[in-house]
Amino acid sequence: MDYPAFTELDTLQRLIEENRGLLRAEVVTTVQAGNAVLPIWCIELGSTDLRAPAIGYFGGVHGMERIGTQVLVAWLETVLARLRWDSHFAALVAKVRLVFMPMVNPGGLALGTRANPEGVDLMRSAAVEARGRVPFLLGGHRLGPHLPWYRGRVEDPLPTEAEALFEVVRARLHPHPFALAMDCHSGFGFRDRIWFPYARSREPVPNLPEAFALRALFNQTYPNHSFYLMEPQSLSYTTHGDLWDFLYDEHRARHRGLFLPFTLEMGSWLWVKKNPRQLFSWFGHFNPILPHRLERVLRRHLTLFDFLLHAVASYRTWLPQGGQRDAYQEEALKRWFGKT
């Protein structure tokens, strides 16, 4: 089937066609955006063994934040290029299941909207209710699709796009003994933040020591990459309906392995600060516009994505155990929650 293409979709489909021998690609479902029928692609590389670790890279959940899709397509291009000549890298990839969903909300990307074509904010649409008060509107609401951060009606089914993401995570990440997800967004603050659950409440996540261990590992490995601020999302604000809260809790209830979902929140206010003219463009609030700055952002996170791949492949060597886990728990509680 032929699909109407826009720049990111056209690039992604070209990569798929040119690298059929290196990857496995599937249209999980399609969505309607005006008169266009758009695919939601899932791309895989590496192992299919459920005993192997797995990593998922996700983007485009909010259509306006095109940079999330763009950085993942850039990373996918790098991975495919290296597989053609780097035998050591190919051996590493063969030990891990790599899952890419760079364009979860293609209708939103095509229309230039944060929400999907029905006006639902996918990151507020899961069956998760926040504990305590949430920021008005921002935390998710059911007032109607004419306002941002709309959750949909209580009786509505999960949006098609969110259901596709759930299907992929449940089938291709959850069954593995260790799996990590990175979901790429933009639009909050002057720092690049790496968030982890919970978004629904300020209670510490059960795998707080493992998140702290990954932070320590990255800082030890790349001591000069201090521009990332890693923390629970709830330290910034709480929300209803977070997709990763739901999938994290579901995994804990149904599986014995470890699933760690993270969100990369690229600080778009810094792009606006460096180029104030972006304030006059709604698109510019969430994406770098100048070509040289876009190139910087596209390469800025390749080190992080590569690190995560290596960390997943070697998870047994750094996951904390016993007394070390207790020590990380205490350090994390002090750092992020101000308590023991």
Secondary structure by P-SEA (a helix, b strand, c coil): ccccccaaaaaaaaaaaacccccccccccccccccbbbbbbbbbcccccccccbbbbbcccccccaaaaaaaaaaaaaaaaaaaccaaaaaaaaabbbbbcccccaaaaaaccccccccccccccccccccccccccccccccccccccccccccccccaaaaaaaaaaacccccccbbbbbbbbcccccccccccccccccccccaaaaaaaaaaaaaaacccccccccccccccccccccaaaaaaaaaaacccbbbbbbbbcccaaaaaaaccccccccccccccccaaaaaaaaacaaaaaaaaaaaaaacccccccaaaaaaaaaaaaaaccccc
